[in-house]
Amino acid sequence: MTIPKSLKHPQFGIFKWKSDWDAYTGSIPWSKGKITVLIYRDAFDHSDVEDIWQILEDIVSHVESWDVVIHTALKEHFYTTAQNWFAPHDDYDETDFDSLITDMAEYVGKETAERLVLSGKIDEDGFYRLMKLDSISLSEQGLLDFHFDDDGWIFDGHSITLTASIEQDILDGCLAG
């Protein structure tokens, strides 16, 4: 199969082929911004381009309900682990909490950063603010992977992924690396 260098969607624009990833990359609207989407070559084993575009259009048209499902699944799969792993003081001198607060505030805002640093514990609000949806990938059989970034504040650079079906059913959560 010859791989086109790009695919064009009328609403989402160009998805470029990245041979080192074996995937097309582009973006779709999500909440108040855009999110990176990776469409792996094996997604085309079961779907044609029009089917994949329809999947992405469905995701975008239901972004609010996806956010609710994701929010619930993040808590179910990762919150207890986050409570055990959260240790923002580890990389900072105990006398330099101001720098720690300043660094974390760039990611979650000053009020949340102060609360988390001074307590030394993660709460649900802080957890959700630290867990940023980074990208979505579409692979074979219509499975979606939602990839998250916590900027190393909780899971210290580990890969954080929720796997879902197109029907908005979260199938699994994985912390790897």
N, C-alpha and C positions, 0 to 999 in steps of 0.2 A: 504494500500500500504506500503510495506517495503521500507524504505529509505536506499539506500546504503551509507556507510560511506564516500565514495569518488567516483568521476567520473574522468576518465582520457581521455584527449584529446591529440592526437599525436603531435600537435604543441604547445599547451598552457600548457600542463602538468596537474597536479592534481588539482581538485576542491574538497575541503573538506566540508563535511556537518557540519553546525553549527546549532545545534538544538535550541539554544536560539534565533537565527535569523530566523529560519525556511527557511534556504537558504544554497546553496553551495557557497563557496568563492574560488576564484582563481585570476589569473591575465592574462591580454592580453597585447601585445605590443601596445604602444600609443606614437606617435611622437618619441621622443628620449629616452623614458623610458618604464615603464610598469604601468598599471592602474589596480586597484582592480575591480573585477567583482563579483556581487552577483546575483545568479540565484535563485529566490524565488520558493518555492515548487509549487505555483499556476501556474508558467510558464509551468509546465508539464501537466496542465489540458487541454491545447490546442495543445501542441507540445511534440514530443518525444525527446530523447537525441540528435539524429542525426539532427533534425530540429534546436535545440538550438545551436549545434555546428556550423551549417551552418549560423545562424544569427551572431554568434560571428566572424566567418571567414569573412563574408560580411562586418561587421563593421571594422575589421582590414584592409581589402583590400581597404577600402574607407576612411581611417582615415583623409586624407588631406581634403576631401570634408566635412566630419563631422566637422572638426575644423572650416571651414568657416561658416557652418550653425550655429554652437554653438556660435562663435564669434558674428555673427549678432544677434542671439537671446538674448545673454547676454545683449547687448546694448538695444535692444527693450524692454526687460522685467525688467531690473534692473538698468540701468545707471542713469535715472532720480532720482530714490530712492537713489542711491549711492551718487549723488551730494547733496542731502538733508541730508543724514545721516553721511557722512564722517566728522569726528571730531577727528583727531589724537591727538590733544592737550589736550583732556579731561582727560586723565589718567597721564599726565605729568605736572610738574611744568613749568610755562612759561619761567623760566630761564634755563631750562635743555633740550633745543631742541637738543643738541648734543646727549644725551642719546636716545631721540626719534628717531633721524635720524639713529643712530647706530642700534637700535632694528628693525626698519623698513627695513634698508638696508640688513639685513640677509634674508629678504623675497623677496625684489624687486631690490636690488642693490643700491649702494650709490647715484648715480646720480638721480635716480627716487625718492628715499627717500628724498633727499634734496629738490627737486622740490615740492613734495607733502607737506612736513612739512612746508617749508618756505612760500608757498602760502596758506596753510590751506585748499586747495581745491583739489578735485579729478579731474583729466583730463582723457580722454579716454585711453591714454597709461598706466597711473597709474592704472586705473580701471582694464584693461585686465591683467596687471602684478600681481595684487593682487588676482584676481579670478583664483584659481588653480583647475583644474578638479581633484577631489579626488577619485571618484568611479563611476561605471556604474552599474545599477541594471536592470535586466530583469524580468518582471512579466507577469501576464496573458495577453493573446491576443497580445503578441509580443511588448508590450510597453517598452520603455527604459527610465530610469530616469538617468540623468546626475547630479551627486551631486558635488557641489563646496565647497571649503574652502577658506576663505579670511583671515584666521588666526586672525579673530576678528577685523581687521583694518577698515572695512566698516560696516558690518552688525552685529557686536558685538555678534557673536556666533549663530546667527540664521541659520537655515537650508536653503540652496540655491539650488534649483532643477529646471532643465529643463526637461520636459517630451516630448518624441518624439515617432514617429512611426518608424518602420523599414525602411520606404521609405525616411527617412531623413527629415520628416516634423516635426518641433517643434510645439507641440500642446498647451503647456502651460508653464508658468514660475511661480514658487511658492517660496515665502519667508515665512518661518514658524518658530515658536518658540518664 
